[in-house]
Amino acid sequence: MSKIVLYWHPMSSATPIACALAELDVPHERVKVDITTGEQRRPDYLALNPNGKVPTLTVDGAPMFEALAIEMWLGQTYGVKRGLWPAAGTAEHLQAMAWSTWAYVTYGAQLIRLQAANDLGTPDDAHGTAARKGLDGLLGLLDDRLSRQPWMLGDSYSLVDLIVASVIGYSAYIGAPVAAHPTTLAWLQKVQARPSMQIEA
């Protein structure tokens, strides 16, 4: 089996990777990178991740960065066998790729706008208001999907639920109108209650 090392920091974008590894029961080593003291900018870490951010995953010493890429690799490598990721060539696999990317890219673009408004101390200015409106519309799409099936890909939980819920959960934390979409909120609470999501520092 490959040696997997996760470079992470608690309560960061690396946390969903730790949760995915727990959900998949993949043996791995965790190395804490203290982003509060700048450890992510050390030359040895930048050699693994030139972005100077967490997460980074190494597989037998070979590095990979970007949370979404890592999550989809974990799904494809370990999730198919465990029934947590659809096999390549299936309709479900196409949906897995689409919705995972939607969460990080389409929804994430509006989330970045809201985060920027919050960081500037102007969450209720035109930018913050527009961001919440955009997020509300996208949450409506998600609510519609989850009103027709209990999980992102159908009747069973998958890593796609973990991936999407990680982004939606963070958005709720910074002020996205998730509570205005009760179906999505109930689904989010189910995902967050899973044992694999209870990651400690």
KAJOUR-V986750 format. One record per residue. N is the residue number from 1. RES is the residue in one letter. PSI is psi in radians with two decimals (999 if undefined). OMEGA is omega in degrees with one decimal (none if undefined). NEAR is the number of other C-alpha atoms within 12 Angstrom. Layout:
# KAJOUR-V986750
n=N res=RES psi=PSI omega=OMEGA near=NEAR
n=N res=RES psi=PSI omega=OMEGA near=NEAR
This chain:
# KAJOUR-V986750
n=1 res=M psi=2.52 omega=-179.9 near=10
n=2 res=S psi=2.58 omega=173.6 near=16
n=3 res=K psi=2.07 omega=-177.8 near=17
n=4 res=I psi=2.24 omega=175.3 near=27
n=5 res=V psi=2.22 omega=176.5 near=29
n=6 res=L psi=2.11 omega=172.3 near=42
n=7 res=Y psi=2.12 omega=-168.9 near=40
n=8 res=W psi=3.03 omega=169.7 near=38
n=9 res=H psi=2.37 omega=-180.0 near=30
n=10 res=P psi=2.62 omega=177.3 near=26
n=11 res=M psi=0.82 omega=178.1 near=26
n=12 res=S psi=-3.08 omega=178.4 near=26
n=13 res=S psi=-0.12 omega=175.3 near=29
n=14 res=A psi=-0.32 omega=-176.9 near=37
n=15 res=T psi=-0.74 omega=177.1 near=36
n=16 res=P psi=-0.50 omega=177.4 near=43
n=17 res=I psi=-0.76 omega=176.7 near=46
n=18 res=A psi=-0.69 omega=178.5 near=45
n=19 res=C psi=-0.72 omega=179.2 near=39
n=20 res=A psi=-0.73 omega=177.6 near=42
n=21 res=L psi=-0.68 omega=177.4 near=36
n=22 res=A psi=-0.77 omega=179.8 near=28
n=23 res=E psi=-0.68 omega=-178.5 near=34
n=24 res=L psi=-0.17 omega=-178.3 near=30
n=25 res=D psi=0.79 omega=179.7 near=21
n=26 res=V psi=2.11 omega=175.9 near=26
n=27 res=P psi=2.34 omega=-179.3 near=19
n=28 res=H psi=2.87 omega=174.4 near=23
n=29 res=E psi=2.47 omega=176.3 near=21
n=30 res=R psi=2.28 omega=176.8 near=30
n=31 res=V psi=2.07 omega=-179.9 near=24
n=32 res=K psi=2.23 omega=174.6 near=29
n=33 res=V psi=1.99 omega=-174.9 near=30
n=34 res=D psi=1.65 omega=-177.7 near=23
n=35 res=I psi=-0.20 omega=177.9 near=23
n=36 res=T psi=-0.33 omega=179.9 near=15
n=37 res=T psi=0.08 omega=175.6 near=11
n=38 res=G psi=0.26 omega=-180.0 near=16
n=39 res=E psi=-0.42 omega=-179.0 near=22
n=40 res=Q psi=-0.15 omega=179.1 near=28
n=41 res=R psi=0.12 omega=176.4 near=21
n=42 res=R psi=2.54 omega=-179.0 near=19
n=43 res=P psi=-0.66 omega=-178.4 near=14
n=44 res=D psi=-0.58 omega=177.7 near=13
n=45 res=Y psi=-0.69 omega=178.2 near=29
n=46 res=L psi=-0.44 omega=175.9 near=23
n=47 res=A psi=-0.46 omega=177.2 near=20
n=48 res=L psi=-0.70 omega=-176.5 near=28
n=49 res=N psi=1.70 omega=-176.3 near=29
n=50 res=P psi=-0.26 omega=175.9 near=20
n=51 res=N psi=-0.36 omega=-177.5 near=18
n=52 res=G psi=0.70 omega=-179.8 near=25
n=53 res=K psi=2.94 omega=168.2 near=32
n=54 res=V psi=2.65 omega=6.5 near=42
n=55 res=P psi=2.82 omega=163.6 near=42
n=56 res=T psi=2.43 omega=175.1 near=42
n=57 res=L psi=2.32 omega=172.4 near=39
n=58 res=T psi=2.46 omega=179.8 near=29
n=59 res=V psi=1.87 omega=-173.8 near=24
n=60 res=D psi=0.69 omega=176.6 near=15
n=61 res=G psi=-0.28 omega=-179.6 near=15
n=62 res=A psi=2.21 omega=-174.2 near=17
n=63 res=P psi=2.64 omega=172.0 near=25
n=64 res=M psi=2.43 omega=176.3 near=31
n=65 res=F psi=3.07 omega=-171.7 near=33
n=66 res=E psi=2.03 omega=-173.3 near=28
n=67 res=A psi=-0.78 omega=-177.1 near=37
n=68 res=L psi=-0.74 omega=178.5 near=39
n=69 res=A psi=-0.75 omega=-179.6 near=24
n=70 res=I psi=-0.78 omega=-178.5 near=36
n=71 res=E psi=-0.76 omega=-179.4 near=45
n=72 res=M psi=-0.61 omega=175.5 near=40
n=73 res=W psi=-0.77 omega=177.5 near=26
n=74 res=L psi=-0.74 omega=179.1 near=39
n=75 res=G psi=-0.84 omega=-177.4 near=37
n=76 res=Q psi=-0.60 omega=-174.9 near=27
n=77 res=T psi=-0.72 omega=-174.6 near=25
n=78 res=Y psi=-0.41 omega=-171.5 near=28
n=79 res=G psi=-0.55 omega=-176.8 near=30
n=80 res=V psi=-0.81 omega=-178.7 near=23
n=81 res=K psi=-0.55 omega=-177.1 near=16
n=82 res=R psi=0.04 omega=179.3 near=20
n=83 res=G psi=0.38 omega=-177.7 near=21
n=84 res=L psi=0.05 omega=177.4 near=36
n=85 res=W psi=2.39 omega=-176.8 near=40
n=86 res=P psi=2.60 omega=179.4 near=32
n=87 res=A psi=2.59 omega=176.4 near=23
n=88 res=A psi=2.55 omega=178.4 near=19
n=89 res=G psi=0.00 omega=178.8 near=12
n=90 res=T psi=2.78 omega=176.6 near=14
n=91 res=A psi=-0.63 omega=179.8 near=15
n=92 res=E psi=-0.60 omega=178.7 near=25
n=93 res=H psi=-0.70 omega=176.8 near=27
n=94 res=L psi=-0.74 omega=179.1 near=19
n=95 res=Q psi=-0.66 omega=178.4 near=24
n=96 res=A psi=-0.81 omega=-180.0 near=38
n=97 res=M psi=-0.73 omega=-176.8 near=34
n=98 res=A psi=-0.88 omega=-175.3 near=22
n=99 res=W psi=-0.58 omega=176.4 near=34
n=100 res=S psi=-0.76 omega=178.8 near=38
n=101 res=T psi=-0.67 omega=176.9 near=24
n=102 res=W psi=-0.77 omega=-177.1 near=27
n=103 res=A psi=-0.80 omega=-175.2 near=35
n=104 res=Y psi=-0.56 omega=-173.4 near=31
n=105 res=V psi=-1.07 omega=-176.2 near=20
n=106 res=T psi=-0.96 omega=177.9 near=25
n=107 res=Y psi=-0.68 omega=-178.3 near=36
n=108 res=G psi=-0.56 omega=179.1 near=31
n=109 res=A psi=-0.73 omega=177.7 near=23
n=110 res=Q psi=-0.60 omega=179.4 near=34
n=111 res=L psi=-0.70 omega=178.2 near=40
n=112 res=I psi=-0.67 omega=177.8 near=28
n=113 res=R psi=-0.75 omega=179.6 near=32
n=114 res=L psi=-0.72 omega=178.8 near=37
n=115 res=Q psi=-0.72 omega=179.5 near=29
n=116 res=A psi=-0.75 omega=178.2 near=22
n=117 res=A psi=-0.71 omega=177.6 near=24
n=118 res=N psi=-0.76 omega=-178.2 near=25
n=119 res=D psi=-0.56 omega=178.9 near=15
n=120 res=L psi=-0.07 omega=-178.7 near=14
n=121 res=G psi=0.37 omega=-178.1 near=13
n=122 res=T psi=0.95 omega=-176.0 near=17
n=123 res=P psi=-0.34 omega=-177.2 near=23
n=124 res=D psi=0.23 omega=175.8 near=21
n=125 res=D psi=-3.02 omega=-175.9 near=17
n=126 res=A psi=-0.65 omega=-178.4 near=16
n=127 res=H psi=-0.80 omega=179.1 near=24
n=128 res=G psi=-0.73 omega=179.1 near=29
n=129 res=T psi=-0.74 omega=178.7 near=25
n=130 res=A psi=-0.67 omega=178.9 near=22
n=131 res=A psi=-0.78 omega=179.2 near=34
n=132 res=R psi=-0.64 omega=177.7 near=35
n=133 res=K psi=-0.76 omega=177.5 near=25
n=134 res=G psi=-0.75 omega=178.0 near=25
n=135 res=L psi=-0.68 omega=179.7 near=38
n=136 res=D psi=-0.75 omega=178.0 near=29
n=137 res=G psi=-0.72 omega=179.6 near=22
n=138 res=L psi=-0.64 omega=175.8 near=31
n=139 res=L psi=-0.54 omega=175.2 near=40
n=140 res=G psi=-0.69 omega=176.7 near=24
n=141 res=L psi=-0.77 omega=-179.9 near=23
n=142 res=L psi=-0.73 omega=179.0 near=34
n=143 res=D psi=-0.70 omega=179.0 near=29
n=144 res=D psi=-0.76 omega=179.8 near=19
n=145 res=R psi=-0.79 omega=-176.1 near=22
n=146 res=L psi=-0.23 omega=174.7 near=25
n=147 res=S psi=-0.28 omega=-178.8 near=22
n=148 res=R psi=-0.18 omega=179.6 near=16
n=149 res=Q psi=2.63 omega=-173.0 near=18
n=150 res=P psi=-0.44 omega=-177.0 near=24
n=151 res=W psi=2.94 omega=-173.0 near=32
n=152 res=M psi=-0.66 omega=-177.0 near=40
n=153 res=L psi=0.08 omega=178.9 near=33
n=154 res=G psi=-2.23 omega=-173.1 near=23
n=155 res=D psi=-0.18 omega=-175.2 near=15
n=156 res=S psi=2.54 omega=174.4 near=18
n=157 res=Y psi=2.52 omega=175.9 near=29
n=158 res=S psi=3.05 omega=176.8 near=38
n=159 res=L psi=-0.36 omega=176.7 near=46
n=160 res=V psi=-0.64 omega=176.3 near=43
n=161 res=D psi=-0.76 omega=179.1 near=44
n=162 res=L psi=-0.80 omega=-177.5 near=46
n=163 res=I psi=-0.91 omega=-177.0 near=46
n=164 res=V psi=-0.75 omega=-178.1 near=42
n=165 res=A psi=-0.55 omega=178.8 near=41
n=166 res=S psi=-0.72 omega=179.3 near=38
n=167 res=V psi=-0.78 omega=-178.9 near=42
n=168 res=I psi=-0.70 omega=179.9 near=42
n=169 res=G psi=-0.75 omega=178.2 near=35
n=170 res=Y psi=-0.67 omega=-179.7 near=30
n=171 res=S psi=-0.67 omega=177.5 near=35
n=172 res=A psi=-0.66 omega=-179.2 near=27
n=173 res=Y psi=-0.62 omega=-177.1 near=18
n=174 res=I psi=0.13 omega=170.4 near=26
n=175 res=G psi=0.13 omega=174.9 near=29
n=176 res=A psi=2.58 omega=-174.2 near=37
n=177 res=P psi=0.92 omega=-178.3 near=30
n=178 res=V psi=-0.67 omega=-177.6 near=33
n=179 res=A psi=-0.33 omega=178.0 near=24
n=180 res=A psi=-0.03 omega=-178.8 near=20
n=181 res=H psi=1.48 omega=-169.4 near=27
n=182 res=P psi=-0.58 omega=179.4 near=19
n=183 res=T psi=-0.78 omega=177.1 near=25
n=184 res=T psi=-0.72 omega=179.8 near=36
n=185 res=L psi=-0.77 omega=179.8 near=27
n=186 res=A psi=-0.72 omega=176.8 near=22
n=187 res=W psi=-0.78 omega=179.7 near=32
n=188 res=L psi=-0.75 omega=-179.8 near=36
n=189 res=Q psi=-0.63 omega=176.1 near=22
n=190 res=K psi=-0.77 omega=179.4 near=21
n=191 res=V psi=-0.81 omega=-176.8 near=35
n=192 res=Q psi=-0.36 omega=179.9 near=26
n=193 res=A psi=-0.17 omega=-178.1 near=16
n=194 res=R psi=2.51 omega=-179.5 near=22
n=195 res=P psi=-0.62 omega=-177.9 near=18
n=196 res=S psi=-0.34 omega=-177.9 near=24
n=197 res=M psi=-0.08 omega=-176.7 near=30
n=198 res=Q psi=1.10 omega=-175.9 near=19
n=199 res=I psi=2.28 omega=178.5 near=25
n=200 res=E psi=2.78 omega=178.8 near=16
n=201 res=A psi=999 omega=none near=17
